[in-house]
Amino acid sequence: MNKRQTKVAIIGAGPAGCAAAIQLKRAGIDPILFEKNKIGGLALNANLIENYLGIEQGISGLEFGEKMEEQVLSLVVDIIFEKVEKITIEQDKIVLTTKETTCLCDFLIVATGSISKPLGVKGESEAEKREQLFYEPIFVPETKITNSKIAIIGGSDAAFDYALNFAQRENEIIIIHRTEKFKCLPLLYYRVSNLGSIELQYPKKVKEVLFSEENKLNLLLDDDSILTVDFALVAIGREPNNMLLKDIPEELMESKVFTIGDLVNDRYRQISIAAGEGLHCAMKIIELIENNE
Ligand SMILES: Cc1cc2nc3c(=O)[nH]c(=O)nc-3n(C[C@H](O)[C@H](O)[C@H](O)COP(=O)(O)OP(=O)(O)OC[C@H]3O[C@@H](n4cnc5c(N)ncnc54)[C@H](O)[C@@H]3O)c2cc1C
């Protein structure tokens, strides 16, 4: 087991965690940043980020992630690409444990974002295991991102963003939504409708996920029709990724352990908000450290 120690540890290298790491580093504090996947977080899935100040023409999520990565790495932020499995408290230290590392810290920033809500239907987990059902585009294998028939389940910004993203790559897209009302930005609805090639099926609900012999996915819908696709992308909402917080004593929250970004922002999940909170939180911790010295 690797043993590490730091004043400040951060879990999650999305916009919130990265902004915090950059600000701490600028103040001469060397945080350790834990990331289970890639620098960029959920933003890597965005088709086009158009509301980030200073980037007038917009930027794709992947490009935005690359820029974040360059900036974080150029500041030589100490990053451990491992999943934090648990947080415990030992005397006056906070202890993070991954499969290979234990890390002791005085302050902890938890910026673990959100997780996708599951459909909750039979066959869903099996389809995920077979790589025929995904919750985020970045996990779709390279071999499937073109020339596929794709069902996108959901009616929110994310569902429409995914549809526009995959429609650019010679795929056949069907959006399935359970009500008459779509919850996405009118701008995204307009773009999808304007494209003309994306089919909208509503109000329709997926009842069960079945498998065909030709390695296709059969979605059984609530009108008892079957939609056959290569894979499905589920975007029916997200919830806080807060599993790690369950054992942290209440008195440490906001004095030693800070939660920021999509993890705590309910409907207000945006890059600038998450990054702003990262900055704010880092500045508070810098003040606490300076006052203790
Ligand atoms: C399709 C789509 C389009 C979007 N478009 C826009 C847009 O145009 N403009 C905008 O402002 N926002 C957009 N967003 C929202 C934006 O992506 C989020 O608000 C932002 O990424 C939140 O940042 P965060 O750092 O709080 O969380 P996240 O970006 O979710 O980062 C959390 C990170 O924590 C890591 N993590 C989680 N658990 C652990 C663990 N146990 N150990 C180690 N690492 C862990 C994850 O791997 C992840 O990298 C979009 C989102 C989606 C899905």
The ligand as an ORCA input file, in Angstrom:
! r2SCAN-3c Opt
* xyz 0 1
  C     -24.126     16.274    -21.881
  C     -23.746     17.378    -20.938
  C     -23.555     18.646    -21.429
  C     -23.192     19.688    -20.571
  N     -23.029     20.920    -21.086
  C     -22.691     21.935    -20.273
  C     -22.509     23.246    -20.801
  O     -22.631     23.468    -21.999
  N     -22.184     24.242    -19.922
  C     -22.032     24.023    -18.572
  O     -21.721     24.970    -17.845
  N     -22.201     22.794    -18.053
  C     -22.534     21.752    -18.867
  N     -22.712     20.498    -18.336
  C     -22.610     20.319    -16.878
  C     -21.132     20.187    -16.414
  O     -20.516     19.120    -17.101
  C     -21.086     19.949    -14.910
  O     -21.818     20.947    -14.236
  C     -19.637     19.963    -14.384
  O     -18.841     19.020    -15.044
  C     -19.655     19.676    -12.873
  O     -18.344     19.680    -12.384
  P     -17.943     18.914    -11.034
  O     -16.473     19.062    -10.931
  O     -18.808     19.365     -9.930
  O     -18.349     17.387    -11.271
  P     -17.899     16.372    -12.410
  O     -17.557     17.081    -13.655
  O     -18.963     15.342    -12.456
  O     -16.547     15.728    -11.854
  C     -16.550     14.787    -10.809
  C     -15.286     13.956    -10.947
  O     -15.119     13.169     -9.777
  C     -14.615     11.896    -10.165
  N     -14.933     10.953     -9.083
  C     -16.160     10.624     -8.633
  N     -16.068      9.763     -7.614
  C     -14.758      9.533     -7.416
  C     -14.021      8.722     -6.510
  N     -14.634      7.968     -5.581
  N     -12.663      8.716     -6.576
  C     -12.016      9.474     -7.515
  N     -12.668     10.257     -8.416
  C     -14.016     10.285     -8.358
  C     -15.342     11.608    -11.474
  O     -14.663     10.617    -12.251
  C     -15.324     12.981    -12.131
  O     -14.187     13.171    -12.951
  C     -23.056     19.437    -19.172
  C     -23.254     18.137    -18.680
  C     -23.604     17.114    -19.545
  C     -23.826     15.731    -19.016
*
